[in-house]
């Protein structure tokens, strides 16, 4: 795990230095650093040594023939098998590092090498002969890669903060991205919060030639391309889980496990304990007074049963509030997920105990349908599927009118009626669902609109923006991010795949994996996600396509696959997730930093008014959606100050 950065200029631009930008990536690679440069490119690298700790793993690294140079962030888990194949083809190696294997694989097979890789990665390879830059990102987006171009210069980096050091001027926040963030609590990739800066999408590569200078990412893998899978579904899943664990345990440094009381991390810990040849450690978080949602006791019990030393840390509200600006800056992107602090604390604790690799259960819920709203989304989408067979001109004509009704004052009033008696709230809830479905085109996928936080944001944002700012947003229908997802789909299993694919390409990559990468790397810890091995993903999707009789939702398939290794109470424990004292934390954050928010970016750029903010604050004590909106606004303001303006608090 490392940090990469680079600048390609054509015609050549002299005098540019990556040193300052590379300094800002030091936490991603405190063990080593290096820069390669020629007339047209500079490649920078900071190294967190995981595989082959010797200086032979130094980057940027040249190929054996001297034609190619690489700077890579991540791990190629199957490097041993690839190396064996390359040696048979006559390749010579000087190190035991996975990066050298990746570089020689590219020299041998070009972009086709991506199909052979098992791992998490973002990397850049410079071809000195062709004057060509090749960049690629792993299939699910575990490793980040930002870029910016003005058609004369192309710059890229593992983090937004370092990329900003290379830009000629500071970009402004994109109005469309801000609106997307305030609805979703993250900015859906490939866009970022800042105009002109993008992320290379997961499962894509990009080739930039100095004589052509075109930027057009190409996809090399798609979740829905999985082939049919035959055999016993539970056994197939178990086999791929064990193979994934075998690969992700490859490390020359100590490995730990982020352990809660749930099934996903429980599987990871149990399999790791039975398969690892080196000692493991487990880490968890808890809360003062050990409230019911504190899972430390369950986590400690599972760790002890597997012979894993267990360490925990107690999260106090005062510590969270005091460190909040630092945490937001670490996140690099504005992400309004209050779970971030728990993840950050676990990684920091692991680092304090000398751990450099942590195994995480991220991806289990998304792959094995652990979210109730995900299941409802598929069911509701199937019900409307017949309507996707035609394109109603009438609906197209009245859509703008419905949007103005549903996403302005009418919808907001329906939303605020949550404070009314329950019978009235139930009636209003049905009205809200009708309003939401009214603005759905027949070919739109039902997904995020079933998430309570997303629903609340629609009403809370209805009259939040000033008229001038609202006009800068291309469209005001937040459901449009899932437009055209149903065209050509006819079978129920195709709908399931569409829901799964949309979840992977939005919530998982832009919220969970982005959050996970930043909070781990800030402590110089590499987070690995065994559930995101692409061969396991393809197996599960293949089972969905082939075995329609198999019940896989609510993690039924996963539970069957591991029922012989997990205690019954873990297998059947109700899903709890990360449940800190959310209202207490959000309230303290909002009140502590409210004065700063009132003089921040949103007010100075006329996005909203102080009167609007004051009204939200007044209602926040009794109305959750307004509190959550204010929390996301606070995150956005502190993010802009810490990341874009480089301020400290």
C-alpha positions, -999 to +999 in steps of 0.1 A: +000+000+000+014+033-010+007+067-025+013+077-061+014+110-079+024+122-114+023+150-139+024+146-177+030+177-198+029+181-236+046+202-248+071+197-219+068+221-191+100+227-171+105+235-135+076+217-120+082+197-088+063+170-071+082+173-038+056+194-019+027+173-032+046+141-023+051+154+012+013+155+017+012+118+009+038+108+035+012+090+058+004+066+029+040+055+027+064+065+055+089+037+047+104+051+014+099+077-013+111+083-048+106+104-080+113+095-116+113+122-143+122+128-179+114+155-205+076+149-203+066+131-171+073+130-134+062+100-113+062+102-075+058+075-049+057+070-012+060+034+001+043+014+029+064-018+028+042-049+029+057-074+005+095-076+002+106-051+028+140-046+012+151-016-009+146-038-040+109-028-038+117+009-043+095+029-066+091+043-091+105+011-105+119+004-140+111-027-160+138-053-167+141-040-203+142-003-191+113+008-213+086+011-186+084+028-152+057+021-127+043+038-096+018+015-079-006+017-049-021-015-036-014-052-036-015-078-063-025-108-042-018-135-068+017-122-076+032-156-068+012-174-094+017-146-120+054-146-113+056-184-119+038-179-153+061-150-163+093-169-154+082-197-177+079-171-205+115-160-198+111-130-175+138-123-150+131-108-116+154-090-091+130-087-061+102-106-043+078-076-047+044-078-062+050-045-080+078-059-101+055-088-111+028-063-121+053-043-142+066-073-161+031-086-166+022-053-183+054-055-204+044-090-215+006-086-220-001-049-221-036-038-208-047-075-210-027-081-178-056-065-159-077-096-166-051-117-147-048-096-116-064-104-083-060-076-059-066-040-050-047-013-069-043+019-087-012+024-107+006+044-135+030+030-161+050+052-183+061+039-217+093+058-226+093+046-262+057+054-271+055+085-248+023+069-234+009+069-199-012+040-187-034+042-156-057+016-141-078+010-110-090-022-094-124-037-101-144-024-071-124+008-064-107-001-032-077+021-042-084+057-053-070+076-083-079+113-089-069+132-120-072+167-137-063+179-171-063+212-191-053+195-224-017+206-219-010+190-186-024+158-170-019+153-132-030+125-110-027+114-074-039+089-047-054+118-028-072+150-036-051+171-011-019+163-029-034+168-063-044+204-054-007+212-050-002+206-087-030+227-101-026+263-114-055+276-094-080+264-068-112+249-084-146+258-070-171+234-055-194+220-083-231+230-076-242+196-090-217+177-068-228+197-037-264+188-044-255+152-049-235+151-016-262+167+004-287+141-008-264+110-007-238+120+020-211+114-006-204+126-042-210+096-066-180+087-086-165+094-111-172+130-101-157+148-071-168+178-052-145+201-071-150+212-107-126+197-132-113+170-109-124+134-115-118+099-103-108+071-126-138+048-123-134+014-107-126-014-132-114+011-158-081+020-174-069+052-191-043+056-219-029+091-226-006+095-256+014+127-260+006+129-297-032+125-292-040+137-257-075+122-253-090+113-220-114+084-223-115+058-196-122+023-208-139-005-188-122-038-185-145-056-160-182-055-151-200-073-123-229-082-145-207-101-170-203-130-146-208-164-162-233-190-150-220-211-121-230-247-116-226-269-085-235-267-049-239-229-042-228-229-006-198-250-013-188-228-042-190-197-020-170-214+008-143-224-017-140-188-030-140-174+005-112-196+016-092-189-016-097-151-011-086-154+025-055-174+015-045-146-009-053-116+014-032-131+042+000-128+021+021-103+040+056-098+053+043-077+082+018-082+111-019-087+102-049-077+123-087-079+120-113-052+125-138-072+146-173-064+156-200-088+168-214-093+134-213-121+108-190-105+082-160-097+105-167-129+124-162-149+092-130-130+084-116-135+119-125-172+120-111-181+086-080-160+092-073-177+125-075-211+109-055-203+078-028-179+089+008-190+096+015-159+116+000-144+148-032-123+144-047-095+165-083-083+167-094-047+173-128-032+181-145-001+195-170+006+222-188+033+241-189+046+277-212+026+299-214-003+274-249+005+260-268-022+241-252-013+208-217-018+222-205-050+206-171-054+224-182-083+245-194-103+215-163-094+195-140-104+224-157-137+229-153-146+192-116-135+193-109-156+224-126-187+209-102-183+179-071-177+200-067-141+188-055-114+211-082-088+215-078-050+219-105-023+221-109+014+225-137+034+240-151+063+220-161+094+239-182+122+224-157+148+236-128+132+218-149+129+186-159+166+187-124+178+194-109+157+166-137+162+141-120+188+118-089+166+116-111+136+108-129+154+080-096+166+065-083+130+066-114+119+046-102+138+016-137+137+001-167+152+018-184+121+033-212+126+058-210+091+073-208+094+110-194+058+112-161+072+100-148+079+135-152+043+146-133+030+116-106+057+121-102+048+158-099+011+150-071+017+125-053+041+148-054+015+176-041-012+153-012+011+142-004+017+178+001-020+183+024-023+153-001-036+128+004-026+091-023-048+075-060-050+086-087-073+073-121-058+070-156-071+064-165-043+040-185-057+010-203-085+028-236-066+031-235-054-005-225-088-021-248-110+001-278-086+003-275-077+040-294-044+037-332-045+040-336-015+018-316-032-009-340-061-009-370-038-010-354-019-039-352-050-060-388-060-052-402-026-060-382-024-092-395-057-104-431-045-098-425-016-122-404-035-147-433-040-172-435-002-175-399-001-187-410-018-219-424+015-233-413+051-232-443+072-223-443+106-241-470+117-216-447+110-186-419+128-203-441+158-209-454+161-173-421+151-156-409+188-151-442+196-134-441+166-111-405+174-101-415+209-091-443+196-070-425+167-054-392+184-046-404+218-034-427+231-007-454+204-010-429+176-004-412+195+024-445+199+042-452+162+039-418+155+053-422+178+083-455+160+092-434+133+108-439+152+141-477+146+137-497+117+153-489+082+138-521+077+118-515+109+100-478+101+095-488+068+079-512+085+055-485+111+046-460+083+041-481+068+014-485+102-002-447+107-002-442+073-019-467+083-045-449+116-051-416+098-054-429+072-078-446+100-099-412+115-108-397+082-116-394+074-153-405+039-160-369+029-168-354+042-135-341+019-109-355+021-074-326+022-049-314+051-028-348+066-025-356+037+000-328+048+023-343+069+051-314+095+050-319+100+013-357+104+017-352+129+045-328+149+024-353+155-004-377+173+019-350+191+039-333+204+008-365+215-010-362+252+000-326+252+012-308+268-017-311+304-028-329+308-062-296+319-079-277+288-067-306+265-075-305+276-111-269+264-113-279+228-106-285+210-139-316+192-126-333+189-092-346+153-094-321+133-073-335+100-085-321+106-120-287+091-110-304+058-116-320+067-150-319+042-178-308+013-156-337-010-166-335-008-204-333-043-220-338-061-187-366-087-186-359-113-160-360-110-122-324-120-117-314-093-141-331-068-119-312-082-089-279-077-108-288-042-117-295-033-081-263-050-069-243-032-097-257+002-088-250-003-051-214-013-059-209+017-082-224+043-057-226+036-020-199+009-018-171+027-037-179+064-030-188+060+007-176+028+022-143+021+003-134+058+001-139+061+038-120+029+045-090+038+025-085+073+040-089+064+076-066+034+074-039+050+053-038+080+076-025+056+102-002+040+077-023+008+077-033-012+047-070-023+048-079-054+029-114-066+020-116-104+014-153-101+004-143-080-026-122-106-043-135-104-079-136-142-082-159-144-052-181-117-066-183-134-099-192-167-082-220-151-062-234-132-092-231-164-113-252-183-086-278-155-088-280-160-125-280-198-125-298-209-094-330-189-092-343-212-065-314-203-041-323-179-013-293-155-011-309-124+004-305-115+041-271-133+037-288-167+036-263-181+011-234-168+031-247-182+063-252-216+048-216-215+034-201-209+069-226-225+093-200-251+104-174-226+115-194-198+132-213-201+165-251-201+161-255-169+180-232-151+156-249-166+125-284-155+136-276-123+155-298-095+141-280-071+119-269-041+140-242-023+120-223+007+134-246+023+159-228+050+179-248+076+199-257+093+165-280+120+178-256+130+206-226+131+183-243+150+155-259+175+179-225+183+196-208+186+162-234+209+148-235+232+179-197+233+183-190+244+148-221+263+140-206+297+142-179+287+117-206+273+093-225+306+094-194+324+081-183+297+057-184+287+020-222+283+017-230+317+031-202+336+014-210+320-020-248+326-016-256+289-016-281+294+012-289+321+038-282+325+075-319+326+081-323+292+065-295+278+086-310+293+118-344+277+110-327+243+105-309+246+138-340+256+157-358+225+144-329+202+147-336+192+183-370+177+174-366+168+137-339+144+127-336+152+090-327+188+098-300+177+122-285+153+097-286+180+070-268+204+093-243+177+101-235+171+064-232+209+059-208+210+088-187+183+072-187+201+039-176+234+055-148+218+075-138+197+045-135+228+023-114+246+049-091+217+057-087+201+023-091+229-002-079+259+018-054+239+039-066+255+072-061+240+106-084+243+136 
